[in-house]
């Protein structure tokens, strides 16, 4: 997982009521106090190339403000921008940045009143449970032609994505239900779409092993706010050519730095109040974290060590068979609970599967100890040798497991039992097929990169394990079709991977796995039919089409025979 951000900007928002509870569990509200970092190392890299500002002198001032070590000379240069007589009325292209909402609201209301044109009022539509503290914009938005506004959401309707959160513009036309805004630097007005925000609750669905989302309320309103003035907090992430900053009442770490760094140049800044030394604040906890964690000299060793550990963990997981064993135990539990509803052979079949899997799990557990010892010694030739030997052993055992999953003599007269049995056995099959896929496709020279590539390529078709007596006979043909698709898919994927190695190109450049799956399902036997498959164009059909058709025909012909 990669985190991006600047800790020296505004701190996390944590209200007193929340922190009263959280303080017993976390030392700070910053991300680095998360419990996960007590167990996992974190690598910090500083991206020091600045794109918003080009002037080296201004960048130096910003860095000194950021680190709270500003020189007297730069402090004076900064306060040279103070202009107590600055006329905001005649400089409306300046965005005013303030420390508090009340100040920015007063400025915006005053500017709106000064516009001599018709007032339009837009009321939010609130449904269900949507408390006021969650309102993303004002419940009632008051606008006039000529008002300066800022978008508060991204454009999800127009394919061109005409606006985004933080984009500034001017209202150029108003109707009862429509607002048109021309954004800065653009000519064409944008019709502003209403945005609907949801208040959702989340609950764990134990039955489906998933998170259920329930919308309990909605808030629909124009994604706009008046923007002659905005708070420094709301300006974070934005860029301006001209800003008028009132930071005399700054109250938190990084606030002055964020305000100053919104502007592209020092010349574009006007200070409405002088900046005093007490206004520039940096949280000592951030400085302490930075001092202890920003050491790029340690990076190469860290990466190599983590790569080694990741490879070891991936191999241990591959050979552990824990998920496979859990899936079989779930199947056994269900069959045992409703024993009377299944044919006599059913418990025996499940028990045979479990014995094979438990044997695999025992061997895998012992092998994991060897894997850990070998990787800790950095003996990768020995690691490759032992893994390749293990692949041969486990492939043979897994093929035995596959045969043991034969449902020929398994049946039930209750449809609900048949459906549940199929669901449980599909979970077993999914884990089995994933392990088989990795064991068959891992190169002799194993790597983390290859694990990720194979994980991306793996796909498994749901199998119709139909043991319902009334439908079992009719389902035989469907089962053959499902098995046929799986065989064709496997053959095509093997051909694709072999060809990719031969050509030394990524396998997806030949065909993506979704395209391969569609070929397996539709079984085209001519190039015209092949061209109807998503992802197959004339060029690829010309290069690889006949080989694909030949593979499909060889499988289908063999099956028919």
MIKE-344026 format. One record per residue (C-alpha): residue in one letter; x, y, z; residue number from 1. Coordinates in steps of 0.25 Angstrom, whole numbers, padded with zeros to 4 digits. Layout:
BEGIN
rest | east | north | up | nr
a | X | Y | Z | NUM;
...
***
This chain:
BEGIN
rest | east | north | up | nr
x | 0000 | 0000 | 0000 | 1;
x | 0005 | 0014 | -0004 | 2;
x | 0002 | 0027 | 0004 | 3;
x | 0003 | 0040 | -0003 | 4;
x | 0002 | 0053 | 0005 | 5;
x | 0009 | 0065 | 0012 | 6;
x | 0009 | 0064 | 0027 | 7;
x | 0013 | 0078 | 0028 | 8;
x | 0000 | 0083 | 0023 | 9;
x | -0013 | 0083 | 0031 | 10;
x | -0014 | 0072 | 0042 | 11;
x | -0025 | 0062 | 0042 | 12;
x | -0038 | 0067 | 0047 | 13;
x | -0042 | 0060 | 0060 | 14;
x | -0053 | 0067 | 0068 | 15;
x | -0052 | 0067 | 0083 | 16;
x | -0063 | 0057 | 0085 | 17;
x | -0056 | 0047 | 0076 | 18;
x | -0042 | 0049 | 0081 | 19;
x | -0048 | 0047 | 0096 | 20;
x | -0050 | 0032 | 0091 | 21;
x | -0039 | 0030 | 0082 | 22;
x | -0028 | 0036 | 0091 | 23;
x | -0028 | 0023 | 0099 | 24;
x | -0024 | 0015 | 0087 | 25;
x | -0016 | 0024 | 0078 | 26;
x | -0004 | 0033 | 0082 | 27;
x | -0007 | 0044 | 0071 | 28;
x | -0018 | 0046 | 0061 | 29;
x | -0008 | 0045 | 0050 | 30;
x | -0007 | 0033 | 0041 | 31;
x | 0006 | 0028 | 0046 | 32;
x | 0000 | 0025 | 0059 | 33;
x | -0009 | 0014 | 0053 | 34;
x | -0007 | 0001 | 0060 | 35;
x | -0003 | -0006 | 0047 | 36;
x | 0011 | 0002 | 0047 | 37;
x | 0014 | -0005 | 0061 | 38;
x | 0015 | -0018 | 0053 | 39;
x | 0019 | -0013 | 0039 | 40;
x | 0031 | -0005 | 0035 | 41;
x | 0028 | 0008 | 0027 | 42;
x | 0037 | 0014 | 0017 | 43;
x | 0037 | 0029 | 0015 | 44;
x | 0042 | 0036 | 0002 | 45;
x | 0041 | 0051 | 0000 | 46;
x | 0037 | 0056 | -0013 | 47;
x | 0045 | 0069 | -0013 | 48;
x | 0042 | 0074 | -0028 | 49;
x | 0032 | 0086 | -0027 | 50;
x | 0023 | 0088 | -0039 | 51;
x | 0013 | 0099 | -0034 | 52;
x | 0024 | 0110 | -0032 | 53;
x | 0036 | 0112 | -0041 | 54;
x | 0043 | 0124 | -0034 | 55;
x | 0054 | 0118 | -0025 | 56;
x | 0054 | 0130 | -0015 | 57;
x | 0039 | 0127 | -0013 | 58;
x | 0041 | 0112 | -0011 | 59;
x | 0052 | 0115 | -0001 | 60;
x | 0042 | 0124 | 0007 | 61;
x | 0031 | 0113 | 0006 | 62;
x | 0041 | 0102 | 0011 | 63;
x | 0046 | 0110 | 0023 | 64;
x | 0031 | 0113 | 0027 | 65;
x | 0028 | 0098 | 0025 | 66;
x | 0039 | 0094 | 0034 | 67;
x | 0038 | 0106 | 0044 | 68;
x | 0052 | 0111 | 0042 | 69;
x | 0050 | 0123 | 0034 | 70;
x | 0061 | 0133 | 0033 | 71;
x | 0060 | 0148 | 0038 | 72;
x | 0062 | 0152 | 0023 | 73;
x | 0051 | 0143 | 0017 | 74;
x | 0042 | 0147 | 0029 | 75;
x | 0043 | 0161 | 0025 | 76;
x | 0042 | 0159 | 0010 | 77;
x | 0029 | 0151 | 0013 | 78;
x | 0023 | 0162 | 0022 | 79;
x | 0027 | 0172 | 0011 | 80;
x | 0014 | 0167 | 0004 | 81;
x | 0006 | 0173 | 0015 | 82;
x | -0004 | 0183 | 0010 | 83;
x | -0014 | 0188 | 0020 | 84;
x | -0020 | 0197 | 0010 | 85;
x | -0022 | 0187 | -0001 | 86;
x | -0036 | 0189 | -0008 | 87;
x | -0043 | 0176 | -0010 | 88;
x | -0054 | 0183 | -0017 | 89;
x | -0046 | 0187 | -0029 | 90;
x | -0037 | 0174 | -0028 | 91;
x | -0048 | 0163 | -0030 | 92;
x | -0038 | 0154 | -0037 | 93;
x | -0032 | 0152 | -0024 | 94;
x | -0037 | 0140 | -0015 | 95;
x | -0037 | 0143 | -0001 | 96;
x | -0032 | 0132 | 0009 | 97;
x | -0037 | 0133 | 0023 | 98;
x | -0034 | 0124 | 0035 | 99;
x | -0049 | 0123 | 0040 | 100;
x | -0062 | 0120 | 0033 | 101;
x | -0069 | 0132 | 0039 | 102;
x | -0059 | 0142 | 0032 | 103;
x | -0060 | 0136 | 0019 | 104;
x | -0076 | 0135 | 0020 | 105;
x | -0076 | 0150 | 0023 | 106;
x | -0068 | 0154 | 0011 | 107;
x | -0076 | 0145 | 0002 | 108;
x | -0089 | 0151 | 0007 | 109;
x | -0084 | 0165 | 0006 | 110;
x | -0079 | 0163 | -0009 | 111;
x | -0093 | 0156 | -0013 | 112;
x | -0101 | 0168 | -0007 | 113;
x | -0092 | 0178 | -0015 | 114;
x | -0097 | 0171 | -0028 | 115;
x | -0108 | 0178 | -0034 | 116;
x | -0116 | 0167 | -0041 | 117;
x | -0127 | 0157 | -0038 | 118;
x | -0126 | 0148 | -0026 | 119;
x | -0128 | 0133 | -0029 | 120;
x | -0130 | 0123 | -0017 | 121;
x | -0127 | 0108 | -0018 | 122;
x | -0132 | 0099 | -0007 | 123;
x | -0126 | 0085 | -0004 | 124;
x | -0135 | 0073 | -0005 | 125;
x | -0133 | 0065 | 0007 | 126;
x | -0139 | 0051 | 0009 | 127;
x | -0138 | 0041 | 0020 | 128;
x | -0127 | 0042 | 0031 | 129;
x | -0116 | 0053 | 0027 | 130;
x | -0112 | 0061 | 0039 | 131;
x | -0108 | 0075 | 0037 | 132;
x | -0093 | 0073 | 0041 | 133;
x | -0092 | 0064 | 0029 | 134;
x | -0097 | 0075 | 0019 | 135;
x | -0087 | 0076 | 0008 | 136;
x | -0091 | 0090 | 0004 | 137;
x | -0101 | 0100 | 0009 | 138;
x | -0115 | 0095 | 0010 | 139;
x | -0120 | 0108 | 0003 | 140;
x | -0111 | 0114 | -0008 | 141;
x | -0113 | 0128 | -0012 | 142;
x | -0107 | 0133 | -0025 | 143;
x | -0107 | 0145 | -0034 | 144;
x | -0101 | 0146 | -0048 | 145;
x | -0087 | 0150 | -0046 | 146;
x | -0085 | 0142 | -0034 | 147;
x | -0071 | 0136 | -0032 | 148;
x | -0073 | 0121 | -0028 | 149;
x | -0065 | 0108 | -0026 | 150;
x | -0069 | 0094 | -0030 | 151;
x | -0070 | 0085 | -0018 | 152;
x | -0071 | 0071 | -0026 | 153;
x | -0066 | 0065 | -0038 | 154;
x | -0074 | 0064 | -0051 | 155;
x | -0080 | 0050 | -0052 | 156;
x | -0090 | 0053 | -0063 | 157;
x | -0082 | 0059 | -0075 | 158;
x | -0072 | 0049 | -0081 | 159;
x | -0063 | 0061 | -0083 | 160;
x | -0063 | 0063 | -0068 | 161;
x | -0065 | 0078 | -0069 | 162;
x | -0063 | 0082 | -0055 | 163;
x | -0056 | 0076 | -0042 | 164;
x | -0056 | 0079 | -0027 | 165;
x | -0049 | 0092 | -0025 | 166;
x | -0050 | 0098 | -0039 | 167;
x | -0054 | 0113 | -0039 | 168;
x | -0063 | 0121 | -0048 | 169;
x | -0073 | 0132 | -0050 | 170;
x | -0088 | 0130 | -0051 | 171;
x | -0092 | 0135 | -0065 | 172;
x | -0107 | 0131 | -0066 | 173;
x | -0118 | 0127 | -0056 | 174;
x | -0131 | 0121 | -0058 | 175;
x | -0141 | 0115 | -0048 | 176;
x | -0135 | 0102 | -0048 | 177;
x | -0122 | 0104 | -0056 | 178;
x | -0109 | 0110 | -0053 | 179;
x | -0098 | 0113 | -0063 | 180;
x | -0083 | 0116 | -0059 | 181;
x | -0072 | 0120 | -0068 | 182;
x | -0059 | 0114 | -0061 | 183;
x | -0046 | 0123 | -0060 | 184;
x | -0038 | 0122 | -0073 | 185;
x | -0050 | 0116 | -0081 | 186;
x | -0060 | 0122 | -0091 | 187;
x | -0071 | 0112 | -0091 | 188;
x | -0081 | 0112 | -0080 | 189;
x | -0084 | 0099 | -0072 | 190;
x | -0098 | 0095 | -0068 | 191;
x | -0097 | 0091 | -0054 | 192;
x | -0103 | 0078 | -0050 | 193;
x | -0110 | 0075 | -0037 | 194;
x | -0102 | 0065 | -0028 | 195;
x | -0107 | 0055 | -0019 | 196;
x | -0099 | 0051 | -0007 | 197;
x | -0103 | 0039 | 0001 | 198;
x | -0102 | 0036 | 0016 | 199;
x | -0099 | 0021 | 0017 | 200;
x | -0098 | 0011 | 0028 | 201;
x | -0090 | -0002 | 0027 | 202;
x | -0092 | -0015 | 0033 | 203;
x | -0085 | -0029 | 0032 | 204;
x | -0093 | -0040 | 0025 | 205;
x | -0089 | -0052 | 0032 | 206;
x | -0097 | -0061 | 0023 | 207;
x | -0090 | -0056 | 0010 | 208;
x | -0077 | -0052 | 0016 | 209;
x | -0079 | -0038 | 0010 | 210;
x | -0081 | -0023 | 0015 | 211;
x | -0095 | -0018 | 0012 | 212;
x | -0097 | -0004 | 0009 | 213;
x | -0111 | 0003 | 0013 | 214;
x | -0114 | 0017 | 0008 | 215;
x | -0122 | 0024 | 0020 | 216;
x | -0122 | 0038 | 0014 | 217;
x | -0119 | 0047 | 0003 | 218;
x | -0116 | 0061 | 0001 | 219;
x | -0118 | 0067 | -0013 | 220;
x | -0112 | 0081 | -0017 | 221;
x | -0104 | 0089 | -0026 | 222;
x | -0089 | 0086 | -0024 | 223;
x | -0085 | 0100 | -0022 | 224;
x | -0081 | 0110 | -0011 | 225;
x | -0078 | 0125 | -0012 | 226;
x | -0063 | 0127 | -0014 | 227;
x | -0059 | 0141 | -0013 | 228;
x | -0053 | 0136 | 0000 | 229;
x | -0051 | 0122 | 0005 | 230;
x | -0044 | 0116 | 0017 | 231;
x | -0030 | 0112 | 0017 | 232;
x | -0035 | 0098 | 0020 | 233;
x | -0044 | 0098 | 0008 | 234;
x | -0033 | 0103 | -0001 | 235;
x | -0024 | 0091 | 0002 | 236;
x | -0020 | 0085 | -0012 | 237;
x | -0024 | 0097 | -0020 | 238;
x | -0015 | 0106 | -0028 | 239;
x | -0017 | 0121 | -0030 | 240;
x | -0010 | 0132 | -0038 | 241;
x | -0014 | 0143 | -0028 | 242;
x | -0018 | 0142 | -0013 | 243;
x | -0021 | 0151 | -0002 | 244;
x | -0017 | 0144 | 0011 | 245;
x | -0023 | 0148 | 0025 | 246;
x | -0015 | 0138 | 0034 | 247;
x | -0014 | 0146 | 0047 | 248;
x | -0023 | 0137 | 0054 | 249;
x | -0016 | 0124 | 0050 | 250;
x | -0019 | 0113 | 0060 | 251;
x | -0013 | 0100 | 0055 | 252;
x | 0000 | 0094 | 0050 | 253;
x | 0003 | 0096 | 0035 | 254;
x | -0008 | 0107 | 0033 | 255;
x | 0001 | 0118 | 0029 | 256;
x | 0009 | 0109 | 0020 | 257;
x | -0004 | 0104 | 0013 | 258;
x | -0009 | 0118 | 0010 | 259;
x | 0004 | 0123 | 0005 | 260;
x | 0007 | 0111 | -0004 | 261;
x | -0006 | 0112 | -0011 | 262;
x | -0001 | 0123 | -0020 | 263;
x | 0009 | 0121 | -0031 | 264;
x | 0017 | 0133 | -0028 | 265;
x | 0021 | 0143 | -0017 | 266;
x | 0017 | 0154 | -0025 | 267;
x | 0003 | 0148 | -0026 | 268;
x | 0001 | 0149 | -0011 | 269;
x | -0005 | 0161 | -0003 | 270;
x | -0005 | 0160 | 0012 | 271;
x | -0017 | 0166 | 0019 | 272;
x | -0011 | 0164 | 0032 | 273;
x | 0004 | 0163 | 0036 | 274;
x | 0009 | 0149 | 0039 | 275;
x | 0016 | 0148 | 0052 | 276;
x | 0025 | 0137 | 0057 | 277;
x | 0015 | 0131 | 0066 | 278;
x | 0006 | 0129 | 0054 | 279;
x | 0016 | 0119 | 0047 | 280;
x | 0014 | 0106 | 0054 | 281;
x | 0019 | 0092 | 0052 | 282;
x | 0014 | 0080 | 0060 | 283;
x | 0027 | 0074 | 0067 | 284;
x | 0021 | 0060 | 0066 | 285;
x | 0022 | 0061 | 0051 | 286;
x | 0036 | 0066 | 0052 | 287;
x | 0040 | 0055 | 0061 | 288;
x | 0034 | 0044 | 0051 | 289;
x | 0041 | 0051 | 0039 | 290;
x | 0054 | 0050 | 0046 | 291;
x | 0053 | 0036 | 0050 | 292;
x | 0047 | 0031 | 0037 | 293;
x | 0053 | 0039 | 0025 | 294;
x | 0066 | 0031 | 0022 | 295;
x | 0067 | 0027 | 0007 | 296;
x | 0080 | 0021 | 0010 | 297;
x | 0073 | 0009 | 0016 | 298;
x | 0063 | 0007 | 0005 | 299;
x | 0071 | -0003 | -0004 | 300;
x | 0073 | -0012 | 0008 | 301;
x | 0059 | -0011 | 0012 | 302;
x | 0053 | -0014 | -0002 | 303;
x | 0062 | -0026 | -0004 | 304;
x | 0058 | -0031 | 0010 | 305;
x | 0043 | -0029 | 0008 | 306;
x | 0043 | -0035 | -0006 | 307;
x | 0050 | -0047 | 0000 | 308;
x | 0040 | -0048 | 0011 | 309;
x | 0028 | -0046 | 0002 | 310;
x | 0033 | -0057 | -0007 | 311;
x | 0034 | -0066 | 0005 | 312;
x | 0020 | -0062 | 0010 | 313;
x | 0014 | -0065 | -0004 | 314;
x | 0021 | -0078 | -0005 | 315;
x | 0016 | -0082 | 0009 | 316;
x | 0002 | -0078 | 0006 | 317;
x | 0002 | -0086 | -0007 | 318;
x | 0007 | -0099 | 0000 | 319;
x | -0001 | -0097 | 0013 | 320;
x | -0015 | -0102 | 0007 | 321;
x | -0022 | -0095 | 0019 | 322;
x | -0033 | -0089 | 0011 | 323;
x | -0035 | -0102 | 0004 | 324;
x | -0036 | -0109 | 0017 | 325;
x | -0046 | -0099 | 0023 | 326;
x | -0055 | -0100 | 0010 | 327;
x | -0055 | -0115 | 0011 | 328;
x | -0058 | -0114 | 0026 | 329;
x | -0070 | -0105 | 0023 | 330;
x | -0075 | -0115 | 0013 | 331;
x | -0074 | -0127 | 0023 | 332;
x | -0081 | -0119 | 0033 | 333;
x | -0093 | -0116 | 0024 | 334;
x | -0093 | -0131 | 0019 | 335;
x | -0092 | -0136 | 0034 | 336;
x | -0103 | -0126 | 0039 | 337;
x | -0113 | -0131 | 0028 | 338;
x | -0108 | -0145 | 0027 | 339;
x | -0122 | -0152 | 0025 | 340;
x | -0124 | -0143 | 0012 | 341;
x | -0112 | -0148 | 0004 | 342;
x | -0109 | -0161 | -0002 | 343;
x | -0101 | -0172 | 0006 | 344;
x | -0088 | -0169 | -0002 | 345;
x | -0088 | -0154 | 0001 | 346;
x | -0082 | -0154 | 0014 | 347;
x | -0071 | -0164 | 0010 | 348;
x | -0068 | -0155 | -0003 | 349;
x | -0066 | -0143 | 0006 | 350;
x | -0058 | -0151 | 0016 | 351;
x | -0049 | -0156 | 0005 | 352;
x | -0046 | -0141 | 0001 | 353;
x | -0044 | -0137 | 0015 | 354;
x | -0033 | -0147 | 0017 | 355;
x | -0026 | -0144 | 0005 | 356;
x | -0026 | -0129 | 0008 | 357;
x | -0022 | -0131 | 0023 | 358;
x | -0010 | -0139 | 0018 | 359;
x | -0006 | -0128 | 0008 | 360;
x | -0008 | -0118 | 0019 | 361;
x | 0002 | -0126 | 0029 | 362;
x | 0012 | -0127 | 0018 | 363;
x | 0011 | -0112 | 0014 | 364;
x | 0012 | -0108 | 0029 | 365;
x | 0026 | -0116 | 0030 | 366;
x | 0030 | -0110 | 0016 | 367;
x | 0027 | -0096 | 0021 | 368;
x | 0038 | -0097 | 0032 | 369;
x | 0048 | -0101 | 0021 | 370;
x | 0044 | -0089 | 0012 | 371;
x | 0046 | -0079 | 0024 | 372;
x | 0059 | -0085 | 0027 | 373;
x | 0064 | -0085 | 0013 | 374;
x | 0059 | -0071 | 0010 | 375;
x | 0065 | -0065 | 0022 | 376;
x | 0078 | -0071 | 0018 | 377;
x | 0076 | -0064 | 0004 | 378;
x | 0079 | -0077 | -0003 | 379;
x | 0071 | -0075 | -0015 | 380;
x | 0077 | -0086 | -0024 | 381;
x | 0073 | -0096 | -0013 | 382;
x | 0059 | -0089 | -0011 | 383;
x | 0056 | -0091 | -0026 | 384;
x | 0061 | -0105 | -0026 | 385;
x | 0052 | -0109 | -0014 | 386;
x | 0040 | -0102 | -0019 | 387;
x | 0041 | -0109 | -0033 | 388;
x | 0042 | -0122 | -0025 | 389;
x | 0030 | -0118 | -0017 | 390;
x | 0022 | -0114 | -0029 | 391;
x | 0023 | -0128 | -0035 | 392;
x | 0019 | -0135 | -0022 | 393;
x | 0007 | -0126 | -0019 | 394;
x | 0002 | -0126 | -0034 | 395;
x | 0001 | -0141 | -0033 | 396;
x | -0006 | -0141 | -0020 | 397;
x | -0016 | -0130 | -0025 | 398;
x | -0019 | -0138 | -0037 | 399;
x | -0023 | -0149 | -0027 | 400;
x | -0032 | -0139 | -0020 | 401;
x | -0039 | -0135 | -0033 | 402;
x | -0043 | -0149 | -0036 | 403;
x | -0048 | -0151 | -0022 | 404;
x | -0058 | -0139 | -0025 | 405;
x | -0066 | -0148 | -0034 | 406;
x | -0081 | -0146 | -0031 | 407;
x | -0086 | -0158 | -0039 | 408;
x | -0092 | -0165 | -0027 | 409;
x | -0096 | -0153 | -0019 | 410;
x | -0110 | -0148 | -0019 | 411;
x | -0121 | -0142 | -0011 | 412;
x | -0136 | -0140 | -0013 | 413;
x | -0137 | -0126 | -0007 | 414;
x | -0133 | -0115 | -0016 | 415;
x | -0129 | -0106 | -0005 | 416;
x | -0118 | -0116 | -0001 | 417;
x | -0114 | -0118 | -0015 | 418;
x | -0111 | -0103 | -0017 | 419;
x | -0104 | -0102 | -0003 | 420;
x | -0095 | -0114 | -0006 | 421;
x | -0092 | -0108 | -0020 | 422;
x | -0088 | -0095 | -0013 | 423;
x | -0079 | -0102 | -0003 | 424;
x | -0072 | -0111 | -0013 | 425;
x | -0070 | -0099 | -0023 | 426;
x | -0062 | -0092 | -0012 | 427;
x | -0054 | -0105 | -0010 | 428;
x | -0052 | -0105 | -0025 | 429;
x | -0048 | -0090 | -0026 | 430;
x | -0037 | -0092 | -0016 | 431;
x | -0032 | -0105 | -0023 | 432;
x | -0032 | -0099 | -0037 | 433;
x | -0025 | -0086 | -0032 | 434;
x | -0014 | -0095 | -0026 | 435;
x | -0013 | -0104 | -0038 | 436;
x | -0012 | -0091 | -0047 | 437;
x | 0000 | -0086 | -0039 | 438;
x | 0007 | -0099 | -0038 | 439;
x | 0006 | -0101 | -0053 | 440;
x | 0010 | -0087 | -0058 | 441;
x | 0021 | -0083 | -0048 | 442;
x | 0034 | -0082 | -0055 | 443;
x | 0046 | -0090 | -0050 | 444;
x | 0052 | -0077 | -0046 | 445;
x | 0041 | -0072 | -0037 | 446;
x | 0039 | -0057 | -0033 | 447;
x | 0029 | -0048 | -0026 | 448;
x | 0026 | -0041 | -0040 | 449;
x | 0022 | -0055 | -0046 | 450;
x | 0012 | -0057 | -0034 | 451;
x | 0005 | -0044 | -0036 | 452;
x | 0004 | -0047 | -0051 | 453;
x | -0002 | -0060 | -0049 | 454;
x | -0011 | -0055 | -0039 | 455;
x | -0016 | -0045 | -0049 | 456;
x | -0018 | -0055 | -0059 | 457;
x | -0025 | -0066 | -0051 | 458;
x | -0040 | -0068 | -0053 | 459;
x | -0049 | -0080 | -0050 | 460;
x | -0063 | -0083 | -0055 | 461;
x | -0074 | -0087 | -0046 | 462;
x | -0077 | -0102 | -0047 | 463;
x | -0091 | -0107 | -0047 | 464;
x | -0090 | -0118 | -0037 | 465;
x | -0104 | -0123 | -0039 | 466;
x | -0108 | -0134 | -0029 | 467;
x | -0123 | -0131 | -0029 | 468;
x | -0129 | -0145 | -0034 | 469;
x | -0140 | -0139 | -0042 | 470;
x | -0130 | -0130 | -0050 | 471;
x | -0117 | -0138 | -0050 | 472;
x | -0120 | -0146 | -0062 | 473;
x | -0124 | -0134 | -0070 | 474;
x | -0111 | -0126 | -0065 | 475;
x | -0101 | -0136 | -0070 | 476;
x | -0101 | -0129 | -0084 | 477;
x | -0099 | -0115 | -0077 | 478;
x | -0088 | -0121 | -0068 | 479;
x | -0081 | -0126 | -0081 | 480;
x | -0082 | -0112 | -0086 | 481;
x | -0076 | -0106 | -0074 | 482;
x | -0065 | -0116 | -0074 | 483;
x | -0062 | -0113 | -0089 | 484;
x | -0061 | -0098 | -0086 | 485;
x | -0051 | -0100 | -0075 | 486;
x | -0043 | -0109 | -0084 | 487;
x | -0043 | -0100 | -0096 | 488;
x | -0040 | -0088 | -0087 | 489;
x | -0028 | -0096 | -0080 | 490;
x | -0022 | -0100 | -0094 | 491;
x | -0024 | -0085 | -0100 | 492;
x | -0017 | -0079 | -0087 | 493;
x | -0006 | -0089 | -0088 | 494;
x | -0004 | -0086 | -0103 | 495;
x | -0004 | -0071 | -0100 | 496;
x | 0006 | -0072 | -0089 | 497;
x | 0016 | -0080 | -0097 | 498;
x | 0015 | -0071 | -0109 | 499;
x | 0017 | -0059 | -0100 | 500;
x | 0030 | -0065 | -0094 | 501;
x | 0034 | -0068 | -0108 | 502;
x | 0032 | -0054 | -0113 | 503;
x | 0037 | -0048 | -0100 | 504;
x | 0025 | -0039 | -0098 | 505;
x | 0014 | -0038 | -0087 | 506;
x | 0003 | -0049 | -0090 | 507;
x | -0008 | -0039 | -0089 | 508;
x | -0003 | -0033 | -0102 | 509;
x | -0007 | -0045 | -0109 | 510;
x | -0021 | -0047 | -0103 | 511;
x | -0026 | -0042 | -0090 | 512;
x | -0032 | -0053 | -0081 | 513;
x | -0046 | -0048 | -0083 | 514;
x | -0045 | -0050 | -0098 | 515;
x | -0039 | -0064 | -0096 | 516;
x | -0051 | -0067 | -0087 | 517;
x | -0061 | -0062 | -0097 | 518;
x | -0054 | -0071 | -0108 | 519;
x | -0056 | -0083 | -0099 | 520;
x | -0070 | -0080 | -0096 | 521;
x | -0074 | -0077 | -0111 | 522;
x | -0065 | -0087 | -0118 | 523;
x | -0063 | -0080 | -0131 | 524;
x | -0059 | -0089 | -0142 | 525;
x | -0057 | -0079 | -0153 | 526;
x | -0050 | -0065 | -0154 | 527;
x | -0063 | -0058 | -0156 | 528;
x | -0068 | -0063 | -0143 | 529;
x | -0055 | -0061 | -0136 | 530;
x | -0056 | -0046 | -0140 | 531;
x | -0069 | -0045 | -0133 | 532;
x | -0061 | -0047 | -0120 | 533;
x | -0058 | -0035 | -0111 | 534;
x | -0043 | -0032 | -0112 | 535;
x | -0041 | -0039 | -0125 | 536;
x | -0038 | -0029 | -0137 | 537;
x | -0034 | -0032 | -0151 | 538;
x | -0019 | -0031 | -0148 | 539;
x | -0020 | -0041 | -0136 | 540;
x | -0029 | -0050 | -0144 | 541;
x | -0019 | -0050 | -0155 | 542;
x | -0007 | -0053 | -0146 | 543;
x | -0013 | -0063 | -0136 | 544;
x | -0027 | -0066 | -0141 | 545;
x | -0024 | -0079 | -0148 | 546;
x | -0016 | -0085 | -0136 | 547;
x | -0028 | -0082 | -0126 | 548;
x | -0038 | -0088 | -0136 | 549;
x | -0029 | -0100 | -0137 | 550;
x | -0028 | -0102 | -0122 | 551;
x | -0043 | -0100 | -0120 | 552;
x | -0046 | -0110 | -0131 | 553;
x | -0036 | -0120 | -0125 | 554;
x | -0043 | -0120 | -0112 | 555;
x | -0057 | -0120 | -0117 | 556;
x | -0054 | -0131 | -0127 | 557;
x | -0048 | -0140 | -0117 | 558;
x | -0059 | -0138 | -0107 | 559;
x | -0070 | -0142 | -0118 | 560;
x | -0062 | -0154 | -0121 | 561;
***
